[in-house]
Amino acid sequence: MRSTPKDFGVCPFVTAQWLLQGKWSIVILHHLSEGKLRFGELERRMPELTHSTLSSQLKRLETEGLVRREVFPEVPPRVEYSLTQVGEDFVPVLSSIETWGEGYIEHLRKGDVELR
């Protein structure tokens, strides 16, 4: 893992960027904002994401305090992921990202920007 930037915990933009690094962090948080999910459920919602990438992204989000991992003492063990309070505090930001993303998709449909 890279070393923490010097402005982490000082600058809100550097702090947010550090916490949300990783291509899938925001998408994972979006899915978890809808409620608790098991690993397999997250995998099905993001089929283009590899098992190892999902695992590492969840571990990172858990380490940073945004996601909670709950293991139930069953056979076989059941594990559920959910947002922590800090993760829940991010939900309004997700909503803003969704609104902005929808507007940008409309911008693309109008042909103002060439699709890749």
N, C-alpha and C positions, 0 to 999 in steps of 0.2 A: 504494500500500500504506500502511496506517496505520502510525503511529510505534510503536515497540516500547514496551510498558508499562514503567514505572519499576521494577517488581518482577520483570521478566523476568531469569532467571538467579539470582534470590535466593529467591523464593517458589516452591516446587514446583508449586502449583496454578496460579498465574499463568503459569509457564513452560509447563506442559502445555497449558493452555487456549490460549495463543498459538500453540504448535506445531501444535495440532490444530484450529485454527479452519478453518472451511469446512465446509459441509454434508456433504461426501462424504469427508473425510479418513479417518475411521475405517473406512468401508466399503472404500475403496481399500487401506488398510493390511491389512484383513482378507483381501481377495483376493490381495494380494501375499504374505501370510503362507503361502499354499499353494504358493508357488513363483514362478519367473520368468514374466512375462506380457508379451506384446506389446500395443501400444496398442489394436489392433483387438479383441484378446481381452478386454481390460478394458471396452471399449465394449459388447461383446456381453453381458457379465455385468451391466452397468448401463445398460440401454436407455433409462431415463428421464433419464439424464445427457447433456447436450449435449457435442459434440466439444470446443468451446472451454472449457467448464467442466472437463472431464476434463484437458485440456491444462494449464490454469492450475493446477489442484490438484496435478497431478504435478510441475510446475515448482516450486511452492511447497514440496512435500514433499522434492524434491531439494535445493533451496536450503537447507532447514533440516537436511539431512543424514540424513533418514529413509529416502529412496528413492534408489536408484542407477539411472542411465540408461546403458545400454551400447549403443553404436552399432557395428555390424559393417560392415567395409568390403566390402560386396557391392553388386551392382546388381540390383534396387533395394536401397537400404540397409535393413538389418534393425535394429530397435531393441527392446531388451528392458528391462523394468523389474523391479527386485527390491528387497528390503529391505537396507539397510546393517546393520552390526552394531547400531547404535543402534536402527534399526527392528526388528530381530530381538528386541532387549531389550524391546520393547513387546508382543510376542506373548502373554506371560502376562496382560497387562492386557486384551488383546482377548478372551482366554478368559474372564476375569472379567466383562467386559461382556456376552459371549454368555450366560453363566449368569444374570446379573441380568436381561437382556432376556427370556430364556425365562420366568423367574419372573414378570416383569411382564406378558407376553403371557397367561400363565395367569390372572393377576389380572384382566385385561381380559375374558377368556372367562367368568369367573365373574360378570361383570356388576357388579363393584365400582366400575368406572369406565366412563363412557359412551364408546363409540368415536366418533371424530370423523368 
